[in-house]
Amino acid sequence: MHGAIDPSRPLPVYVQLKTLLLEQILRGRYAPGARLPTEHELCETYGISRTPVNRALSELAEEGVVLRHRRRGSFVNPHWSAGASSTSEVRVLVPDGRWEELIREVAPNGMALNIATVDLADLHHFLVHAIAEGRAPDLAVIDSVWTREFAESGFLAPLDELDPGWIREEYETDFLEPFRSANRYEGRPVAAQAEADVAGLWYRRTDLDAVGLPVPRTWDQLAEVLRVLRGRGGHAPLTFPGGSRGGETTTYCLLALLAANGSTVVGRDRITLRTDRTVECLDFLHRLVAEGLVGGDVVSYEWDRPIRQLAHGQASLALGGSYDAVALAAAASLPRDRLLDEFGFVSVPTGPHGVDTTLSGGMAYAIFRQARNPGSAMRLLRDVVSTGAQVTMSRTTWQLASRESAVARVSEESPFLRTTGRMLAGATVRPATAQYARVSAQLQAMLEAVLVGRLDPESACSRAAEMINAITGLPVAG
């Protein structure tokens, strides 16, 4: 095996390794879904350094051949390999989490499923790449804010085209209105909401009890609590993802803070970001970092690091979402029925010009125009968003259901779902634009530039507005 890669050859070592791994996959040494050797194992096996190994695996991932998962390794993409060419199976793409388990639990007997799982942070990129190569999945779990982007590009199949009876008898009568509207394009349903979440502030009850202060409801109260906690020494008391490495979670937290001060990003026909209220929000966050109330390294955090810090006592408060509940309980080694004994969750504190509101998001199921089996995909979609499936989803993930019948069944069982359900009633949503992914990236860059001191809040806000103008073509208000 060592002779398979020769550093003296003119072909770069990473190209040799990439070609070798690809040949092994095609020959069946690594079956669809199989884990490839770790970077360390490949270095040992072929006597090469980690740099070419990492590049080879990264390029295979970029080309859709393998799926890379943090802390788990690299796996052969079952949707790419020649062994996954069956025309009868339903190809499903889901992010990490319990999605695959939930789908398999409710799938019709005899339905052949080919499920690929990717890291949530990579989901959008992976989908776009698969569509470009003509190998989009039949059914995928997507962030609901991407619905307009994919629909406007012609990638999504209208659900009333696949099953008009179900749309008329169940979708239009039982799904909550905010989700029906969010998943329409040109008046037609193009996705079915799988679940919903709300942004908020998580906190450790014992830490706040120790300083004798109430849960903060305003920015001024939040700063006061953080200063008292910081005065006790130790870690920076507040954490959140503050840069591009946090991906959409960074944007989600930022948009919630902006909403809490009455600020928005994109309106119906113009960019509304460049306002004093946005600058006020950015200045507030910059001052928290400058005072050591938030660690300056939050700009390097991946999306799930803050909730793990909170769980392990490395932070007292964390901006996040209701979707963090299950992960927080697991990281803190708590039974779920004891989570709210140790931690609390409230709406994001309001700014000087804000109201008591929060941000809502969630994931949705969509069927693609490139689907090989759209009929089977629709059948599966109906099952995974049935009332029974949504009740199971809410019970196991603590996410909000999108059907009235499911909400009614679980609300009496869970204090947490009752709380987040009340928060959802007054929530705002993320900007509905086909260019949302690129807009989101600019918001992440804006926040990061402020937190590291590269740009002052006003300059960062103006630059982000100009970049969003270039992306969307919408004029900048003000």
Secondary structure, DSSP 4 states (H G I P E B T S, - for coil): -GGG--TTSSS-HHHHHHHHHHHHHHHTSS-TTPBPPPHHHHHHHHT--HHHHHHHHHHHHHTTSEEEETTTEEEE-TTTSGGG--SSSEEEEEESSSHHHHHHHHSPTT--EEEEEE-GGGHHHHHHHHHHTT---SEEEEEGGGHHHHHHTT-BPPHHHH-HHHIIIIIHHHB-HHHHHHTEETTEE--EE--BEEEEEEEEHHHHHHHT-PPP-BHHHHHHHHHHHHHT-SS-SEE---SGGGTHHHHHHHHHHHHTTT--SB-SSSB---SHHHHHHHHHHHHHHHTTSB-GGGGG--TTHHHHHHHTTS-SEEEEEGGGHHHHHHHTT--GGGHHHHEEEEPPPB-TT--S--EEE-EEEEEBTT-S-HHHHHHHHHHHTSHHHHHHHHHHH-PBPSBHHHHHHHHTT-HHHHHHHHHHHT-EE----TTHHHHHHHHHHHHHHHHTTSS-HHHHHHHHHHHHHHHH-PPBP-
